[in-house]
């Protein structure tokens, strides 16, 4: 049986980090059949984290961020063409150029795209950007290098905050607006959000929280000139970056019968996609930012992640399981990890900070801007975030993996646990934020309404 699975036709939709690593792993695992990778961008897979950091700072060009291949996956690359549909009965992927690709097994790795500004005519103004693709980054970097008088960033999640940091490092005036109470609050809760707000203001960011942008304004030539805010004020700027989070690329699956919706494509721990009735498929797999998968450490709730490390780990598990018989399949149980560099701080996290009810500062302090914050839920450790203290993260990762009691006992590498009393983690309702968390628990709720029909007789 194992030999059969190493032959046949595999199609990967998504020429992304996850798509590339899956293709390489399929060959490493002995797959000898035909392999086709479909991507809607015309360029080969590239690395996204540098786009909001080094590229915006002018340190590297956007077109030099291509991902190195660990090996030649010997695939047919169908780049610059979009998948428009899936025929699960005929086992075909439908493409925008009218072609249809037959498959024996399919990997969905279509990832996410930037959430656009909701008013198309305002979004089309010259000077209004989103940041997700290589072309986005190249265009924005060119505009920043030209020295605009002010940059407006809408949304203070990780991407928005990193863009603001790059602007200040370039010496540009920048205003950041955020509907929620502070930057990063949706991802990290209230304690670290206070530090994030202080760091932005200390670095000269004009940070406006608790407000929304009601309109983007342009001149008679269609150039962006500023924005109106919900508090009645106006920001004059000539560059605007819309950083309102991500949209999962699932529209092409609307008629596929899969459990695909705004929060991604649901799959089991072995990366096998569910159909809309919760039945697991055995020929359609999912990996990367577009997936939702259960994790036992977080109450078996479905996790959606926008993390580099998760895309790699999940792609490797999916590829292994695509060519392995049932008893040899592996679960994807890696802990979410994330890092961000902004305003001189190195922020790293492990676990799911939003899956928490209390936090405690286990090392360091907010005042020194060097600390380890540990999150707990119902008496056990569920996440940790370090600021300029990354070497401690491995210790806290072990606590999460072993469901250690919260608050944690003393025992971190460089000093005993600080005499801190846990405080509420203050995780807000995502509906009240401009930005979304990069790790989200999406619960058990279906993504669409189902009409359950009992068979007659």
N, C-alpha and C positions, 0 to 999 in steps of 0.2 A: 504493500500500500504506500509506503514511504516513497518508493521510486516513482509512483504515479504522480505524486504531489510535486515532484521536482521537475515535471514536464508540463506541457500545455502552454496556455496563453495568460499572461498577467498584464493588466493595465493599471497604471498608477495615474490618478487624476490629481495634479498638483505638482508642478516642477519647483518644489519648495525645499527647505531644509529637510523636512520629514520625508518628502518624496525621494530626494536624492539618497538619504541614508537608508531608506527602505530598499531602494534599487540595489545599492551596494551590498546590503545584508542578504538579499535574496541570492545573489551570486555567491557570497561567502558560504551560504547554507547549502549550496549545491544545485540551485535551480538552473536548469539547462534549456528551458523553453524560451518562447519569444516574450520580450519585455518591452512595453511601450509606455513612455512618460508623456503626459499631456500637460501643457502649461499655457495660461493665457497671456503671459508676458513673452516678448520675443527673445529675451536673454536667458542664458543658463541660470541655475539656482545661485542665489547670492545671500550674503549674511546681512541680516537686518539691524542688529544692535548698533553697529557703527553709524547707521544713517542719522540717528538723533544725537550722536556724540561727535566722533572724529570728522565725519563728513561736514556737519554744520560748522565746525570750527575751522574748516579749510585745511585740515591736516592730511586728509586723503580724499581722492576723487571718488565720486559715487560709483563710477564704472570699474573701480578696482576692488570692489567688495565681493567678488565672486567666491563661492565656496570651493575649497580644494576637494578633489575627488580622492577618496581613500583607495579606490581601485576603479578601473573602467567597468561600469555596470553593463556594458555591451547592450545598451538599450536603443530603441528608436525614439528619438526626441521629437515630439510634435509640439513645437513652441509657437507662440503667437496665435494660438487657436483655442477658443473657449469651449468647454463642455457645456452643452445646452440641455441634456436630458439623459436619463438612464432607463433602459428597458430591461427590467430584471428577468422577465420571462424569456425574452430572446437573448439575454446576456450580451447586451450591446451598450456601449457608451456613445451617445449622439453628440456630434461636434457642430460648431457654428458654421463650418465650411461645407456642411451637408454630408460629411463622411460619417460612418458608424464603425466603431472598433469592437470586434467580438472579443470576449474574454471568458476564461474559465474561473479566474479569481480577480477581484477588483479591490484596489486600495484607494480610499477617498482621503486625500490629504490637501484639500483645497484651501485650508487656512482661513484667514480673515482679510477684510479690507477696512480702510479707515471709514468711520461713520461720517458722512458728508454733512455740510451745513444744510439745514432742512429747506432753505429757500433757494431754489436753483438759480434764479436771476442774481441773487446776492453772492452765491457761491462762485458764479462765473466772473466776478469782478477781477480785474488784473491786480494781483497782489494778495489774493486769498488762496491759501494753501491748505492741504492736508499732508500728513507725513506717514507714508506706509511703504511706498515703492522706491526703487532706485531713482526713477525719474523725478518723483516728488522731492527727494533729498537733493538731487542735483539742481533743480530749479530754485528751491528754497535757499540752498547754500550760495548760489549766485546772487540772489536778491540780498542776502545778509552781507555778503562781501561788498556790495555797492554802498553800504552805510545808510540804511534808512533812518529817518529821524526817530521813529518809535515802532516797535513790534507789539502787536496785540496777540496774546495766546489765550484761546478760549478752552478752558479745562485744565485742572491742576492735578491730573493723574501723573503716572510716571513719565509718559511721553511728553506731556505738556511741561512738566517740571524740568525735564532734561533739555527741552528746547529753550526754555527761559534761562537755564544755566548757561547754555552755549551762547545765547545773546549777550548775557552780562559779561561772559569771558571775552567776547569780541568788543566789549565796551559800548554795546547798544542799549538804549533805553527800552524797557520792556514793561508792559502791563499784563498781568495775568488775572483773568476772571474765573471764578469758581462758584457754582451754585451752592455747594456745601459749605460747612464751617471752616475748612482748612484744606491745604494741599494733602494729597495722599491719604486722606481720612478713610476713603472707601477701601483702600488696600490694607492699611496698617492700623486703623482705629485712631482714637482721639489723642492718646499720649504722645506718640511719635509725630502725629500731625501738627501738634503745637510746635515741636522742634522744627519741622519742615517749614512752617509759616515763618518762624523767627529767622531761619537761615535765608529764606528768600528775601525778607525785608532787610536783613543785615547786609545782603549783597546788592541792595539797591533796586530790587524788584518792586514795582507798584502793584501790590497784591490786593485784589478786591474780592473778598469772600461774601457769600450770602447774596450774590447778585447774578443776574443772567444778562446776556446780550440779547436785546430785543430786535435789533436791526443792524445790518452792515450797510454803510453808506458809500457811494461812489460819486465821482465827478462826471461831467458830460462826456468825457472820453472813456468812461468805463473803468476808471482806475479807483481802487479802494482808497478811501480817505479817512475812515473812522467808523465808530460804532456807537449806537445808543444803548444805555444800560437800563435795567429795570428800576434803579433808584433815581432815574431822571438825569443822570450825568451822561457825559459824552467823552469818549476817548478819541483823540486825534492821532492817527497812525497811518503809515502807508504800506505796512505788511501785516497780514493777519494769518495766524495758523490755527486751524480748527482741530482741536485735540479732544474730541468727544468720545473716544473709545473706538471699539472695533465692531464690525458686523461680520457674522459668520457667513461664509460663501456656500450657502445651501440651496439657493433658489433653483438651481438646475435639477435638484432632487425632488421638486414639488410633487410630481406625479409618479414617483418611484415606489411609493408604499413604504419607504423607510421611515424610521422615527427621527425625522430631520425637521428642525424648526429654528427659531431665532437664537436658541442657546446652543445649537450645534447638532451633530448626529450622535445619537445614543448608541453605545456599544457596551459589551460585557468587558470583564477584566482581561480577557484574551483578545480584545480589539475587534471582535466580531460584531457587526452592526445588528441592531434590533430593527424589526419592522415596526409599523405603527401600532401593532397589537401586542408588542412586547415579546414576540417570538424571535429568537436569535437566528440569523442567517449563517450559512457556513461557507459562502463564497464571496461575501462583501465585508471588507475590513476597513477600519478607520484609524487615523493617527494624526497627531498634531493639534493645532489650535482649533480645528473644526470639530474635534471629538468631545463627547461627554462620557465619562466612564465612572463606575463605582469604585470607592476606596474604603476598605474595612476600617481604617483608622479614623475615618470621618463619618461614621454612622452609615456606611454604605450609600451615602448620598452621591449623586452624580456630580463629578468635578468637571469644570471647564477651565482650562489653563491656557495662558498666552506666554509660554516660557520656552526658551531656547532648549534647555536641558530636557524638558518633557518631550518636545518634538523628536529629539534624537532617540531617547530611551523608548518611547512608544513606537516609533517607526521600526526599531530593531525587534521589539517584541512582536509587532504585527507581521513583519516579514518572516520571522522564525515560525510563527503559527500558520502562515499561509502555506508553508511547505512541510509541515510536520503533522503526523497523525495525532488524534486526540490525546492519548496518554502522554505524549511528549511536548504538548503545548505548555507555554509559560504564561503566568499572569503579569500584567503591568501594574506593579505596586510601588513604583518609585515615589519618593516624597517630592512634592513640588519644591523647587528651589528657584531663587530669583536674585538678581543683583542690579543695582543702579548706581551710577556715579553722577552726582550733581552738587553744585555749590561747595565743592571741596570735600564732600562726604562720600564715603563708600558704604552703601546700604546693601545688606545681604539678608535674605530671609529663607527659612525652611519651614515646611508645613503650610497650614492654612490659617493665617492670622484672623480672618473673618469668622472662622469656626471657633469662637471663644466667647467667654463671658467675663473673664478677668485677665489682667496682665500684672506682671511684677517686674521691676527693674532688678535683674539678677546680678549685674555687674555694671560698674561705671555710674554715670549720672547724666541727666539732661544738661546740667550746667557745663560739664566738661565736653559735651557733644561727642562722647565716646562711651558706648554702653551696649549691653545685651538685654533685650526685653523678651521675657518669656510669657507666652499666652497659654491660658488653660480653659478647658470646658468641662463643667461638671466634675471638677476634681482631678483632671488629668491633663498632662502637657500636650498641646496640639500644634504649637508653632513657636518659632523664635525669630527675632530680627536683631541683627547687630549693626551698629554704626561705628565704623572704623575699629572693629574688633572681630574681624572675620575668623580669626584662628579659634575662637570659642564655639563657632557654629557646629562643628562636628560633634562636640559634647552634647549640645542640645538636640541635635538630630537623633542621637542615640536615645535620649529621653522620650522623644516623640515616638520613635519606632517601638519602644518597649512600653508605651502607654504609662509612663512614670507618673506618680502622684504630683499634683499641682497644689500649692507652690512647690517648686523643686527644692530638694535638700542642698546643702552646701556641697561643693565638689568641682566647680569649674576650675580650669587649668591654672589660672593665675592668682586667684584669691577666693576667700569664702563668699557665700551668698550675702549680698548686702541686706541689712536689716530693714527691708522694705515690706510694707503691707500691700497685698494685692488690691488693685482698684478696678472698677468696671472697665472693660476694654473699649466701650464706647464706639461700637461699630454701627454706623448709621444705615438707614434704609437706602439701598442703592438708587431708589427712585428720586431721592432728594439731592443727587450729585450730578455734576457735569461729567465726571469721569467714572469709569467702572474699575473694579478690582481686576488685577491680572490673574487672580485665582478666584473662582466663584463656585460656591456650592449651589447647584441648581435644583436640589430637592428631588422629589419624586413626581412632580407635576408633569403631565404630558404637554407637548408643545402644540397640540392641536385638539380640537373637539372631535370626539369619536361618537358615532351613532352605533350602538351595539345592537345587532339584529340576531335574534335567536332563530336557528333553522326551523323551518316548518315541520310539522309532523312529530 
